[in-house]
Amino acid sequence: MRDADVSRTAAYRCWPRRDDFVADLLADLAAVAVPVGGERGPQATAALRRVVTARPGRLRTVGGRREVLLEAVTAAAVDDLEAETAAGWRMYLSLALALPALPAGDGRDRVVAAVAEAEDALLTRLERGYRAVLELLGFAPRAGYGALAGVANALFRGLVVGGQAGSDAGRAVAAAMAVLVDGGTEPVDDADWNEERIAVVVDAVAAEDVFAVGSSETDRRRA
């Protein structure tokens, strides 16, 4: 009210009850309260680039490509966690705690809808990210990209909400994501790759953002 230079009476006309104000506040916060919800393609690309270019010879065999896949996914997950731990997770946990206490009605429905929209955006981003990395390295999810993204999201949140976001958060998230991706994916190309095929991947990760829409290996091959 002070910053907007409006009277307390004017504010009460907008929000006759405290619950009305809290519902509107939470609905606005929901759009940014879901951690890792922003576009972090360039950062994830940089992590992938470091893993690929460190030892590109590993791309020759399917076993080596699986090593690259696990290292790339875990590096991106740790980067996401470190980028969002301070503010993002505090906001998300506050929202998660406040939501059940809201009384049933339009206010609660608005908050639930806002949270669902933010969650959908996050899952879309995760699904697109997994698709880009897996297709680039010749792998596919066993149960579909949507399922892989959903389980990864739940696992990530569970570790943080369960108190694993302390000093060893990166280690816990890296281990969990490695287990998930290792067990949840399978190779679709188990042949040895020649230097030309390896160069395709090295060239791809040189881009600013390999996770942008339309930049997956499938899209490149179609083009």
N, CA, C and O of each residue as an XYZ file, in Angstrom:
892
protein
N       0.829     -1.206      0.000
C       0.000      0.000      0.000
C       0.863      1.256      0.000
O       0.541      2.255     -0.644
N       1.986      1.178      0.753
C       2.878      2.335      0.791
C       3.510      2.572     -0.569
O       3.526      3.701     -1.059
N       4.035      1.508     -1.187
C       4.709      1.669     -2.476
C       3.744      2.097     -3.573
O       4.118      2.851     -4.472
N       2.495      1.615     -3.503
C       1.509      1.965     -4.530
C       0.829      3.300     -4.245
O       0.087      3.817     -5.080
N       1.088      3.860     -3.049
C       0.507      5.140     -2.652
C      -1.021      5.098     -2.699
O      -1.676      5.983     -3.249
N      -1.565      4.026     -2.096
C      -3.018      3.917     -1.978
C      -3.374      3.828     -0.500
O      -2.539      3.490      0.339
N      -4.601      4.130     -0.208
C      -5.040      4.110      1.177
C      -5.362      2.691      1.615
O      -5.589      1.813      0.783
N      -5.382      2.469      2.930
C      -5.763      1.175      3.476
C      -7.205      0.846      3.093
O      -7.540     -0.318      2.870
N      -8.055      1.869      3.016
C      -9.447      1.644      2.634
C      -9.541      1.108      1.210
O     -10.330      0.208      0.921
N      -8.722      1.679      0.326
C      -8.731      1.207     -1.061
C      -8.305     -0.262     -1.129
O      -8.870     -1.039     -1.899
N      -7.317     -0.636     -0.332
C      -6.870     -2.027     -0.315
C      -7.980     -2.942      0.198
O      -8.186     -4.037     -0.327
N      -8.684     -2.489      1.216
C      -9.771     -3.318      1.757
C     -10.911     -3.482      0.762
O     -11.620     -4.488      0.789
N     -11.091     -2.492     -0.121
C     -12.123     -2.642     -1.146
C     -11.732     -3.732     -2.144
O     -12.593     -4.439     -2.667
N     -10.423     -3.865     -2.405
C      -9.960     -4.924     -3.309
C     -10.005     -6.287     -2.629
O     -10.361     -7.285     -3.255
N      -9.646     -6.330     -1.351
C      -9.600     -7.603     -0.613
C     -10.364     -7.440      0.706
O      -9.769     -7.120      1.736
N     -11.664     -7.659      0.669
C     -12.463     -7.490      1.893
C     -12.022     -8.414      3.021
O     -12.170     -8.087      4.198
N     -11.469     -9.592      2.645
C     -11.038    -10.543      3.661
C      -9.555    -10.875      3.479
O      -9.012    -10.788      2.378
N      -8.935    -11.247      4.554
C      -7.521    -11.622      4.489
C      -7.325    -12.789      3.532
O      -6.350    -12.810      2.781
N      -8.232    -13.756      3.545
C      -8.101    -14.921      2.669
C      -8.098    -14.521      1.192
O      -7.423    -15.151      0.378
N      -8.852    -13.477      0.850
C      -8.872    -13.006     -0.538
C      -7.494    -12.492     -0.949
O      -7.001    -12.777     -2.041
N      -6.889    -11.727     -0.042
C      -5.566    -11.181     -0.323
C      -4.536    -12.299     -0.457
O      -3.737    -12.302     -1.392
N      -4.557    -13.251      0.482
C      -3.590    -14.347      0.460
C      -3.742    -15.169     -0.815
O      -2.745    -15.568     -1.415
N      -4.977    -15.424     -1.232
C      -5.210    -16.222     -2.446
C      -4.642    -15.523     -3.671
O      -3.994    -16.163     -4.500
N      -4.876    -14.217     -3.800
C      -4.352    -13.480     -4.944
C      -2.828    -13.429     -4.911
O      -2.168    -13.554     -5.943
N      -2.282    -13.245     -3.717
C      -0.833    -13.198     -3.575
C      -0.209    -14.532     -3.992
O       0.765    -14.558     -4.744
N      -0.767    -15.627     -3.507
C      -0.220    -16.941     -3.837
C      -0.385    -17.273     -5.315
O       0.484    -17.904     -5.917
N      -1.498    -16.848     -5.895
C      -1.699    -17.099     -7.324
C      -0.641    -16.380     -8.150
O      -0.151    -16.930     -9.136
N      -0.278    -15.152     -7.760
C       0.770    -14.422     -8.467
C       2.138    -15.071     -8.257
O       2.946    -15.161     -9.180
N       2.381    -15.523     -7.017
C       3.673    -16.140     -6.720
C       3.842    -17.487     -7.419
O       4.962    -17.895     -7.726
N       2.729    -18.174     -7.669
C       2.804    -19.521     -8.240
C       3.523    -19.533     -9.583
O       4.183    -20.510     -9.936
N       3.390    -18.446    -10.321
C       4.011    -18.389    -11.649
C       5.534    -18.469    -11.564
O       6.189    -18.913    -12.507
N       6.097    -18.039    -10.433
C       7.554    -18.075    -10.276
C       7.987    -18.949     -9.113
O       9.176    -19.024     -8.801
N       7.028    -19.615     -8.466
C       7.347    -20.392     -7.273
C       7.843    -21.789     -7.584
O       8.435    -22.433     -6.718
N       7.619    -22.275     -8.790
C       8.068    -23.622     -9.123
C       9.545    -23.568     -9.465
O       9.920    -22.968    -10.471
N      10.393    -24.184     -8.649
C      11.830    -24.113     -8.893
C      12.216    -24.688    -10.249
O      11.576    -25.613    -10.750
N      13.241    -24.144    -10.821
C      13.789    -24.578    -12.089
C      12.768    -24.408    -13.201
O      12.826    -25.092    -14.223
N      11.840    -23.497    -12.995
C      10.802    -23.319    -13.996
C      11.219    -22.434    -15.148
O      10.570    -22.430    -16.194
N      12.289    -21.689    -14.975
C      12.725    -20.802    -16.035
C      13.460    -21.543    -17.142
O      13.746    -22.735    -17.029
N      13.753    -20.836    -18.184
C      14.490    -21.432    -19.294
C      15.990    -21.385    -18.983
O      16.591    -20.312    -18.939
N      16.576    -22.549    -18.770
C      17.997    -22.636    -18.437
C      18.753    -23.400    -19.515
O      19.752    -24.064    -19.238
N      18.263    -23.297    -20.750
C      18.880    -24.022    -21.844
C      20.359    -23.740    -22.038
O      21.142    -24.683    -22.149
N      20.778    -22.465    -22.082
C      22.204    -22.178    -22.277
C      23.086    -22.764    -21.174
O      24.177    -23.262    -21.449
N      22.607    -22.703    -19.910
C      23.397    -23.270    -18.820
C      23.501    -24.781    -18.943
O      24.574    -25.354    -18.759
N      22.366    -25.431    -19.259
C      22.379    -26.882    -19.423
C      23.232    -27.285    -20.620
O      23.909    -28.312    -20.584
N      23.202    -26.482    -21.677
C      24.032    -26.755    -22.854
C      25.507    -26.673    -22.498
O      26.305    -27.492    -22.953
N      25.869    -25.692    -21.690
C      27.267    -25.549    -21.280
C      27.717    -26.773    -20.489
O      28.835    -27.256    -20.672
N      26.843    -27.281    -19.603
C      27.181    -28.477    -18.839
C      27.353    -29.677    -19.763
O      28.297    -30.452    -19.612
N      26.440    -29.829    -20.718
C      26.528    -30.924    -21.686
C      27.789    -30.806    -22.526
O      28.455    -31.803    -22.806
N      28.113    -29.581    -22.928
C      29.303    -29.352    -23.755
C      30.570    -29.769    -23.007
O      31.459    -30.392    -23.587
N      30.652    -29.427    -21.726
C      31.835    -29.786    -20.941
C      32.006    -31.296    -20.872
O      33.119    -31.809    -20.990
N      30.894    -32.007    -20.679
C      30.975    -33.467    -20.566
C      31.382    -34.086    -21.900
O      32.244    -34.963    -21.944
N      30.761    -33.628    -22.987
C      31.028    -34.210    -24.304
C      32.454    -33.923    -24.763
O      33.149    -34.829    -25.224
N      32.889    -32.692    -24.644
C      34.192    -32.312    -25.196
C      35.356    -32.728    -24.310
O      36.501    -32.729    -24.762
N      35.088    -33.084    -23.052
C      36.168    -33.525    -22.173
C      36.816    -34.788    -22.712
O      38.040    -34.914    -22.722
N      35.978    -35.730    -23.165
C      36.480    -36.995    -23.727
C      35.543    -37.439    -24.841
O      34.750    -38.361    -24.651
N      35.622    -36.799    -25.995
C      34.695    -37.134    -27.079
C      34.831    -38.561    -27.579
O      33.905    -39.094    -28.190
N      35.979    -39.187    -27.324
C      36.169    -40.563    -27.762
C      35.196    -41.534    -27.122
O      34.970    -42.622    -27.652
N      34.620    -41.161    -25.997
C      33.651    -42.043    -25.339
C      32.393    -42.222    -26.172
O      31.660    -43.193    -25.984
N      32.138    -41.311    -27.076
C      30.935    -41.399    -27.894
C      31.006    -42.550    -28.895
O      30.010    -42.867    -29.546
N      32.145    -43.158    -29.019
C      32.299    -44.228    -30.007
C      31.432    -45.443    -29.664
O      30.808    -46.026    -30.551
N      31.391    -45.830    -28.379
C      30.661    -47.032    -27.987
C      29.391    -46.671    -27.232
O      29.272    -45.577    -26.681
N      28.437    -47.609    -27.212
C      27.188    -47.356    -26.503
C      27.433    -47.226    -25.002
O      26.753    -46.456    -24.323
N      28.414    -47.986    -24.481
C      28.738    -47.852    -23.067
C      29.304    -46.484    -22.742
O      28.961    -45.890    -21.720
N      30.170    -45.986    -23.611
C      30.725    -44.660    -23.400
C      29.667    -43.580    -23.513
O      29.685    -42.608    -22.758
N      28.742    -43.745    -24.454
C      27.664    -42.753    -24.605
C      26.748    -42.754    -23.391
O      26.229    -41.706    -23.007
N      26.542    -43.930    -22.778
C      25.746    -43.961    -21.547
C      26.456    -43.210    -20.432
O      25.809    -42.510    -19.653
N      27.764    -43.343    -20.344
C      28.517    -42.573    -19.350
C      28.321    -41.074    -19.567
O      28.081    -40.325    -18.620
N      28.425    -40.651    -20.810
C      28.241    -39.231    -21.137
C      26.829    -38.784    -20.773
O      26.641    -37.701    -20.218
N      25.841    -39.615    -21.084
C      24.452    -39.285    -20.786
C      24.256    -39.069    -19.290
O      23.673    -38.066    -18.877
N      24.740    -40.004    -18.477
C      24.546    -39.901    -17.027
C      25.278    -38.689    -16.464
O      24.737    -37.979    -15.616
N      26.481    -38.448    -16.919
C      27.233    -37.284    -16.431
C      26.547    -35.986    -16.822
O      26.490    -35.049    -16.025
N      26.026    -35.921    -18.043
C      25.378    -34.694    -18.512
C      24.101    -34.416    -17.734
O      23.855    -33.279    -17.331
N      23.282    -35.448    -17.518
C      22.023    -35.264    -16.807
C      22.261    -34.876    -15.353
O      21.593    -33.985    -14.828
N      23.207    -35.539    -14.707
C      23.461    -35.215    -13.303
C      24.079    -33.825    -13.156
O      23.768    -33.108    -12.205
N      24.956    -33.438    -14.094
C      25.550    -32.099    -14.029
C      24.483    -31.032    -14.176
O      24.508    -30.029    -13.463
N      23.540    -31.236    -15.098
C      22.463    -30.262    -15.300
C      21.559    -30.193    -14.078
O      21.121    -29.108    -13.694
N      21.270    -31.348    -13.455
C      20.405    -31.365    -12.273
C      21.042    -30.622    -11.111
O      20.373    -29.853    -10.421
N      22.329    -30.847    -10.892
C      23.029    -30.150     -9.809
C      23.065    -28.648    -10.086
O      22.904    -27.842     -9.170
N      23.275    -28.278    -11.334
C      23.294    -26.863    -11.697
C      21.940    -26.222    -11.431
O      21.866    -25.103    -10.923
N      20.866    -26.934    -11.778
C      19.517    -26.434    -11.516
C      19.294    -26.252    -10.020
O      18.760    -25.230     -9.589
N      19.698    -27.232     -9.236
C      19.507    -27.158     -7.789
C      20.256    -25.980     -7.194
O      19.698    -25.221     -6.401
N      21.509    -25.826     -7.571
C      22.312    -24.734     -7.018
C      21.785    -23.368     -7.439
O      21.900    -22.399     -6.688
N      21.212    -23.287     -8.626
C      20.698    -22.006     -9.118
C      19.423    -21.595     -8.397
O      19.129    -20.405     -8.282
N      18.661    -22.576     -7.911
C      17.338    -22.281     -7.380
C      17.199    -22.496     -5.878
O      16.162    -22.148     -5.313
N      18.203    -23.054     -5.213
C      18.042    -23.453     -3.818
C      17.620    -22.304     -2.923
O      16.657    -22.440     -2.168
N      18.308    -21.184     -2.987
C      18.083    -20.115     -2.020
C      16.678    -19.552     -2.069
O      15.935    -19.651     -1.092
N      16.303    -18.959     -3.201
C      15.005    -18.290     -3.286
C      13.910    -19.202     -3.797
O      12.809    -19.230     -3.245
N      14.206    -19.950     -4.850
C      13.167    -20.761     -5.483
C      12.563    -21.795     -4.578
O      11.341    -21.916     -4.498
N      13.411    -22.557     -3.881
C      12.861    -23.595     -3.025
C      12.147    -23.034     -1.810
O      11.151    -23.607     -1.368
N      12.630    -21.924     -1.256
C      11.925    -21.321     -0.118
C      10.528    -20.892     -0.536
O       9.561    -21.108      0.194
N      10.425    -20.285     -1.711
C       9.112    -19.846     -2.188
C       8.207    -21.049     -2.459
O       7.028    -21.041     -2.105
N       8.769    -22.078     -3.089
C       7.971    -23.258     -3.403
C       7.458    -23.937     -2.131
O       6.286    -24.305     -2.052
N       8.331    -24.100     -1.143
C       7.921    -24.759      0.101
C       6.884    -23.924      0.851
O       5.950    -24.473      1.437
N       7.045    -22.605      0.834
C       6.059    -21.739      1.486
C       4.695    -21.889      0.827
O       3.668    -21.941      1.503
N       4.698    -21.957     -0.507
C       3.447    -22.126     -1.234
C       2.825    -23.482     -0.934
O       1.614    -23.582     -0.736
N       3.648    -24.523     -0.901
C       3.148    -25.867     -0.633
C       2.521    -25.960      0.755
O       1.529    -26.663      0.947
N       3.101    -25.250      1.722
C       2.565    -25.270      3.080
C       1.296    -24.438      3.213
O       0.404    -24.777      3.992
N       1.216    -23.347      2.453
C       0.075    -22.443      2.572
C      -1.160    -22.975      1.847
O      -2.285    -22.741      2.290
N      -0.964    -23.680      0.753
C      -2.083    -24.101     -0.081
C      -3.123    -24.944      0.656
O      -4.315    -24.668      0.520
N      -2.725    -25.966      1.436
C      -3.746    -26.775      2.120
C      -4.576    -25.990      3.133
O      -5.700    -26.377      3.453
N      -4.019    -24.885      3.637
C      -4.731    -24.105      4.647
C      -5.735    -23.134      4.053
O      -6.530    -22.551      4.789
N      -5.720    -22.948      2.747
C      -6.667    -22.026      2.134
C      -8.067    -22.623      2.157
O      -8.236    -23.811      1.880
N      -9.058    -21.827      2.480
C     -10.436    -22.340      2.487
C     -10.908    -22.633      1.071
O     -10.488    -21.974      0.121
N     -11.771    -23.611      0.936
C     -12.318    -23.955     -0.376
C     -13.051    -22.753     -0.964
O     -13.675    -21.975     -0.243
N     -12.965    -22.618     -2.265
C     -13.626    -21.498     -2.922
C     -12.848    -21.024     -4.117
O     -11.890    -21.671     -4.543
N     -13.261    -19.877     -4.671
C     -12.633    -19.353     -5.875
C     -11.158    -19.021     -5.655
O     -10.331    -19.229     -6.542
N     -10.834    -18.505     -4.469
C      -9.454    -18.143     -4.196
C      -8.534    -19.340     -4.258
O      -7.488    -19.296     -4.906
N      -8.917    -20.397     -3.592
C      -8.110    -21.614     -3.615
C      -8.030    -22.190     -5.025
O      -6.979    -22.670     -5.450
N      -9.142    -22.138     -5.742
C      -9.153    -22.664     -7.115
C      -8.178    -21.900     -8.001
O      -7.522    -22.496     -8.855
N      -8.076    -20.588     -7.809
C      -7.147    -19.787     -8.597
C      -5.703    -20.197     -8.322
O      -4.886    -20.306     -9.237
N      -5.411    -20.421     -7.053
C      -4.056    -20.805     -6.691
C      -3.715    -22.184     -7.251
O      -2.633    -22.391     -7.800
N      -4.648    -23.119     -7.108
C      -4.428    -24.473     -7.625
C      -4.197    -24.438     -9.135
O      -3.314    -25.124     -9.650
N      -4.993    -23.637     -9.838
C      -4.845    -23.527    -11.298
C      -3.508    -22.906    -11.667
O      -2.870    -23.331    -12.631
N      -3.075    -21.895    -10.903
C      -1.798    -21.236    -11.189
C      -0.629    -22.188    -10.953
O       0.325    -22.212    -11.730
N      -0.706    -22.968     -9.880
C       0.348    -23.936     -9.593
C       0.388    -25.005    -10.677
O       1.465    -25.395    -11.129
N      -0.784    -25.480    -11.096
C      -0.847    -26.510    -12.138
C      -0.251    -25.999    -13.446
O       0.445    -26.739    -14.141
N      -0.518    -24.744    -13.781
C       0.024    -24.166    -15.016
C       1.550    -24.095    -14.950
O       2.239    -24.408    -15.921
N       2.072    -23.676    -13.778
C       3.518    -23.592    -13.620
C       4.148    -24.981    -13.665
O       5.214    -25.163    -14.254
N       3.497    -25.954    -13.049
C       4.010    -27.329    -13.072
C       4.033    -27.869    -14.502
O       4.994    -28.522    -14.908
N       2.983    -27.596    -15.254
C       2.932    -28.060    -16.648
C       4.075    -27.463    -17.460
O       4.682    -28.144    -18.286
N       4.364    -26.186    -17.219
C       5.455    -25.539    -17.941
C       6.793    -26.184    -17.593
O       7.643    -26.376    -18.462
N       6.973    -26.516    -16.314
C       8.203    -27.159    -15.887
C       8.339    -28.544    -16.505
O       9.414    -28.899    -16.989
N       7.269    -29.330    -16.497
C       7.323    -30.679    -17.056
C       7.594    -30.639    -18.561
O       8.309    -31.489    -19.092
N       7.020    -29.647    -19.240
C       7.280    -29.495    -20.668
C       8.746    -29.208    -20.924
O       9.349    -29.750    -21.850
N       9.309    -28.351    -20.091
C      10.724    -28.015    -20.227
C      11.607    -29.228    -19.945
O      12.577    -29.466    -20.665
N      11.279    -30.001    -18.897
C      12.064    -31.194    -18.582
C      11.960    -32.237    -19.693
O      12.953    -32.851    -20.082
N      10.739    -32.425    -20.195
C      10.532    -33.400    -21.264
C      11.343    -33.011    -22.504
O      11.981    -33.860    -23.125
N      11.313    -31.738    -22.857
C      12.066    -31.278    -24.018
C      13.567    -31.454    -23.800
O      14.298    -31.796    -24.729
N      14.019    -31.218    -22.574
C      15.430    -31.374    -22.270
C      15.892    -32.807    -22.376
O      16.935    -33.087    -22.967
N      15.117    -33.725    -21.803
C      15.484    -35.138    -21.897
C      15.450    -35.613    -23.343
O      16.309    -36.387    -23.765
N      14.475    -35.161    -24.088
C      14.381    -35.580    -25.490
C      15.633    -35.133    -26.264
O      16.193    -35.904    -27.043
N      16.057    -33.905    -26.046
C      17.215    -33.386    -26.766
C      18.476    -34.185    -26.448
O      19.221    -34.561    -27.353
N      18.713    -34.444    -25.168
C      19.932    -35.152    -24.765
C      19.902    -36.603    -25.208
O      20.881    -37.104    -25.760
N      18.784    -37.284    -24.971
C      18.707    -38.704    -25.300
C      18.810    -38.939    -26.803
O      19.530    -39.837    -27.240
N      18.103    -38.149    -27.589
C      18.176    -38.321    -29.039
C      19.577    -38.011    -29.558
O      20.056    -38.666    -30.484
N      20.224    -37.033    -28.977
C      21.569    -36.665    -29.406
C      22.553    -37.810    -29.193
O      23.474    -38.000    -29.987
N      22.352    -38.581    -28.107
C      23.302    -39.630    -27.745
C      22.824    -41.028    -28.118
O      23.476    -42.017    -27.784
N      21.683    -41.114    -28.814
C      21.219    -42.412    -29.285
C      20.482    -43.239    -28.261
O      20.586    -44.466    -28.268
N      19.727    -42.587    -27.367
C      18.956    -43.296    -26.351
C      17.490    -42.871    -26.412
O      17.135    -41.904    -27.087
N      16.644    -43.618    -25.690
C      15.223    -43.293    -25.588
C      14.726    -43.754    -24.225
O      15.280    -44.694    -23.655
N      13.689    -43.109    -23.693
C      13.146    -43.545    -22.400
C      12.345    -44.828    -22.554
O      11.706    -45.044    -23.584
N      12.375    -45.667    -21.547
C      11.650    -46.932    -21.594
C      10.143    -46.710    -21.514
O       9.375    -47.477    -22.095
N       9.714    -45.676    -20.807
C       8.280    -45.458    -20.595
C       7.780    -44.151    -21.180
O       6.679    -43.717    -20.844
N       8.555    -43.507    -22.047
C       8.130    -42.258    -22.663
C       8.749    -41.051    -21.980
O       9.110    -41.101    -20.805
N       8.866    -39.964    -22.736
C       9.503    -38.761    -22.210
C       8.677    -38.103    -21.110
O       9.231    -37.569    -20.149
N       7.353    -38.142    -21.250
C       6.514    -37.541    -20.216
C       6.677    -38.235    -18.885
O       6.761    -37.581    -17.846
N       6.721    -39.566    -18.906
C       6.885    -40.327    -17.668
C       8.252    -40.067    -17.049
O       8.366    -39.913    -15.833
N       9.286    -40.017    -17.880
C      10.627    -39.760    -17.365
C      10.704    -38.386    -16.715
O      11.284    -38.238    -15.639
N      10.125    -37.385    -17.358
C      10.136    -36.028    -16.795
C       9.337    -35.969    -15.496
O       9.754    -35.310    -14.544
N       8.195    -36.652    -15.450
C       7.370    -36.631    -14.251
C       8.062    -37.267    -13.067
O       8.021    -36.725    -11.963
N       8.703    -38.415    -13.279
C       9.401    -39.084    -12.182
C      10.608    -38.261    -11.739
O      10.873    -38.143    -10.543
N      11.333    -37.697    -12.690
C      12.483    -36.862    -12.344
C      12.051    -35.661    -11.511
O      12.708    -35.312    -10.531
N      10.961    -35.039    -11.897
C      10.445    -33.891    -11.157
C      10.068    -34.284     -9.731
O      10.434    -33.601     -8.774
N       9.330    -35.396     -9.594
C       8.908    -35.855     -8.272
C      10.116    -36.219     -7.409
O      10.142    -35.929     -6.213
N      11.099    -36.844     -8.014
C      12.301    -37.238     -7.287
C      13.067    -36.014     -6.810
O      13.509    -35.953     -5.662
N      13.219    -35.053     -7.691
C      13.931    -33.823     -7.369
C      13.253    -33.105     -6.203
O      13.908    -32.697     -5.244
N      11.923    -32.958     -6.302
C      11.183    -32.277     -5.243
C      11.250    -33.046     -3.943
O      11.424    -32.461     -2.874
N      11.110    -34.373     -4.033
C      11.121    -35.185     -2.824
C      12.414    -35.066     -2.051
O      12.401    -35.023     -0.821
N      13.533    -35.012     -2.755
C      14.815    -34.877     -2.088
C      14.915    -33.554     -1.337
O      15.415    -33.501     -0.213
N      14.436    -32.490     -1.969
C      14.531    -31.176     -1.341
C      13.537    -31.040     -0.190
O      13.902    -30.611      0.904
N      12.278    -31.408     -0.441
C      11.259    -31.292      0.601
C      11.595    -32.197      1.777
O      11.263    -31.889      2.922
N      12.257    -33.318      1.489
C      12.627    -34.246      2.562
C      13.866    -33.844      3.323
O      14.349    -34.602      4.165
N      14.389    -32.668      3.045
C      15.523    -32.171      3.810
C      16.871    -32.479      3.221
O      17.883    -32.369      3.913
N      16.918    -32.869      1.939
C      18.188    -33.214      1.320
C      18.801    -32.043      0.567
O      19.674    -32.240     -0.278
N      18.355    -30.829      0.862
C      18.887    -29.667      0.153
C      19.950    -28.942      0.953
O      20.128    -27.732      0.815
N      20.658    -29.691      1.796
C      21.724    -29.102      2.581
C      23.037    -29.101      1.833
O      23.080    -28.954      0.611
N      24.128    -29.271      2.603
C      25.445    -29.196      1.988
C      25.706    -30.337      1.017
O      26.510    -30.189      0.096
N      25.038    -31.480      1.205
C      25.230    -32.626      0.322
C      24.119    -32.739     -0.718
O      23.923    -33.806     -1.300
N      23.389    -31.648     -0.957
C      22.259    -31.696     -1.885
C      22.702    -32.120     -3.277
O      22.057    -32.955     -3.911
N      23.807    -31.545     -3.754
C      24.273    -31.871     -5.098
C      24.572    -33.349     -5.243
O      24.218    -33.961     -6.251
N      25.226    -33.930     -4.239
C      25.567    -35.345     -4.297
C      24.316    -36.213     -4.312
O      24.239    -37.186     -5.063
N      23.332    -35.862     -3.478
C      22.104    -36.650     -3.409
C      21.323    -36.582     -4.719
O      20.853    -37.603     -5.222
N      21.188    -35.374     -5.269
C      20.462    -35.204     -6.521
C      21.184    -35.909     -7.660
O      20.540    -36.556     -8.487
N      22.501    -35.798     -7.719
C      23.267    -36.438     -8.779
C      23.098    -37.950     -8.737
O      22.902    -38.584     -9.774
N      23.172    -38.528     -7.542
C      23.030    -39.976     -7.409
C      21.635    -40.427     -7.814
O      21.479    -41.430     -8.511
N      20.619    -39.686     -7.379
C      19.241    -40.067     -7.690
C      18.954    -39.969     -9.180
O      18.328    -40.864     -9.749
N      19.399    -38.902     -9.813
C      19.156    -38.738    -11.237
C      19.910    -39.774    -12.062
O      19.415    -40.243    -13.087
N      21.119    -40.131    -11.606
C      21.885    -41.147    -12.321
C      21.160    -42.488    -12.293
O      21.094    -43.185    -13.305
N      20.615    -42.848    -11.128
C      19.880    -44.109    -11.012
C      18.636    -44.086    -11.896
O      18.336    -45.064    -12.581
N      17.916    -42.967    -11.879
C      16.689    -42.861    -12.673
C      16.981    -42.979    -14.164
O      16.345    -43.769    -14.861
N      17.930    -42.208    -14.649
C      18.209    -42.190    -16.081
C      18.852    -43.498    -16.530
O      18.577    -43.983    -17.627
N      19.701    -44.064    -15.688
C      20.346    -45.318    -16.058
C      19.315    -46.433    -16.208
O      19.379    -47.225    -17.148
N      18.363    -46.488    -15.273
C      17.356    -47.543    -15.339
C      16.183    -47.220    -16.240
O      15.471    -48.122    -16.680
N      15.974    -45.943    -16.518
C      14.794    -45.538    -17.277
C      15.018    -45.292    -18.747
O      14.103    -44.865    -19.451
N      16.236    -45.557    -19.229
C      16.521    -45.333    -20.649
C      17.166    -46.571    -21.254
O      17.690    -47.434    -20.549
N      17.114    -46.632    -22.570
C      17.739    -47.740    -23.292
C      18.290    -47.222    -24.610
O      17.767    -46.256    -25.165
N      19.348    -47.860    -25.118
C      19.935    -47.393    -26.383
C      19.058    -47.765    -27.571
O      18.505    -48.863    -27.627
N      18.937    -46.855    -28.504
C      18.249    -47.152    -29.762
C      19.263    -47.261    -30.893
O      18.922    -47.620    -32.020
N      20.507    -46.948    -30.575
C      21.601    -47.064    -31.545
C      22.789    -47.643    -30.789
O      23.511    -46.914    -30.109
N      22.998    -48.972    -30.910
C      24.078    -49.609    -30.160
C      25.308    -49.890    -31.019
O      26.204    -50.622    -30.601
N      25.350    -49.313    -32.208
C      26.515    -49.500    -33.082
C      27.651    -48.574    -32.649
O      27.420    -47.542    -32.019
N      28.861    -48.952    -32.989
C      29.995    -48.063    -32.753
C      29.911    -46.878    -33.715
O      29.584    -47.043    -34.890
N      30.207    -45.692    -33.208
C      30.147    -44.499    -34.034
C      31.528    -44.180    -34.595
O      32.545    -44.339    -33.919
N      31.538    -43.727    -35.844
C      32.796    -43.304    -36.447
C      33.057    -41.829    -36.122
O      32.253    -41.168    -35.464
N      34.188    -41.339    -36.596
C      34.572    -39.964    -36.280
C      33.561    -38.950    -36.818
O      33.318    -37.917    -36.194
N      32.980    -39.247    -37.966
C      31.995    -38.333    -38.553
C      30.753    -38.238    -37.673
O      30.213    -37.152    -37.463
N      30.311    -39.369    -37.166
C      29.112    -39.371    -36.306
C      29.397    -38.670    -34.984
O      28.543    -37.952    -34.464
N      30.578    -38.873    -34.445
C      30.965    -38.196    -33.204
C      31.014    -36.688    -33.423
O      30.610    -35.914    -32.556
N      31.512    -36.278    -34.589
C      31.622    -34.851    -34.894
C      30.260    -34.178    -34.927
O      30.147    -32.995    -34.609
N      29.210    -34.929    -35.315
C      27.855    -34.380    -35.333
C      27.444    -33.937    -33.927
O      26.871    -32.863    -33.746
N      27.745    -34.779    -32.939
C      27.386    -34.453    -31.554
C      28.234    -33.293    -31.035
O      27.718    -32.380    -30.390
N      29.527    -33.332    -31.317
C      30.408    -32.249    -30.869
C      29.971    -30.920    -31.473
O      29.955    -29.900    -30.783
N      29.621    -30.925    -32.741
C      29.139    -29.704    -33.392
C      27.817    -29.241    -32.779
O      27.588    -28.042    -32.618
N      26.951    -30.195    -32.440
C      25.640    -29.843    -31.891
C      25.769    -29.137    -30.548
O      25.067    -28.157    -30.300
N      26.653    -29.616    -29.680
C      26.787    -29.008    -28.355
C      27.549    -27.697    -28.393
O      27.653    -27.009    -27.377
N      28.085    -27.341    -29.561
C      28.735    -26.042    -29.693
C      27.713    -24.911    -29.798
O      28.067    -23.737    -29.681
N      26.442    -25.264    -30.020
C      25.383    -24.252    -30.116
C      25.153    -23.597    -28.756
O      25.538    -24.140    -27.720
N      24.534    -22.448    -28.772
C      24.254    -21.752    -27.513
C      23.230    -22.505    -26.683
O      23.342    -22.564    -25.458
N      22.224    -23.087    -27.345
C      21.157    -23.773    -26.620
C      20.655    -24.950    -27.453
O      19.874    -24.772    -28.387
N      21.109    -26.147    -27.108
C      20.660    -27.327    -27.847
C      19.276    -27.766    -27.405
O      18.696    -28.674    -27.999
N      18.733    -27.128    -26.360
C      17.433    -27.513    -25.839
C      16.297    -26.651    -26.373
O      15.138    -26.863    -26.014
N      16.613    -25.687    -27.222
C      15.582    -24.833    -27.799
C      14.665    -25.667    -28.688
O      15.083    -26.672    -29.263
N      13.421    -25.238    -28.790
C      12.449    -25.948    -29.618
C      12.966    -26.048    -31.043
O      13.400    -25.060    -31.636
N      12.910    -27.266    -31.583
C      13.335    -27.468    -32.958
C      14.807    -27.757    -33.126
O      15.303    -27.822    -34.251
N      15.537    -27.938    -31.989
C      16.972    -28.164    -32.104
C      17.380    -29.588    -31.767
O      18.573    -29.866    -31.648
N      16.423    -30.500    -31.608
C      16.767    -31.869    -31.251
C      17.424    -32.571    -32.419
O      17.340    -32.115    -33.560
N      18.092    -33.703    -32.124
C      18.756    -34.461    -33.184
C      17.765    -34.915    -34.236
O      18.076    -34.907    -35.427
N      16.562    -35.315    -33.807
C      15.552    -35.726    -34.766
C      15.200    -34.601    -35.711
O      15.084    -34.811    -36.919
N      15.029    -33.402    -35.168
C      14.682    -32.244    -36.012
C      15.828    -31.918    -36.959
O      15.596    -31.563    -38.115
N      17.066    -32.037    -36.479
C      18.199    -31.736    -37.357
C      18.263    -32.733    -38.513
O      18.531    -32.359    -39.655
N      18.016    -33.998    -38.203
C      18.077    -35.004    -39.257
C      16.966    -34.789    -40.276
O      17.170    -34.959    -41.478
N      15.785    -34.412    -39.779
C      14.680    -34.147    -40.709
C      15.007    -32.973    -41.612
O      14.674    -32.976    -42.797
N      15.666    -31.961    -41.043
C      16.034    -30.775    -41.831
C      17.067    -31.148    -42.897
O      17.503    -30.287    -43.662
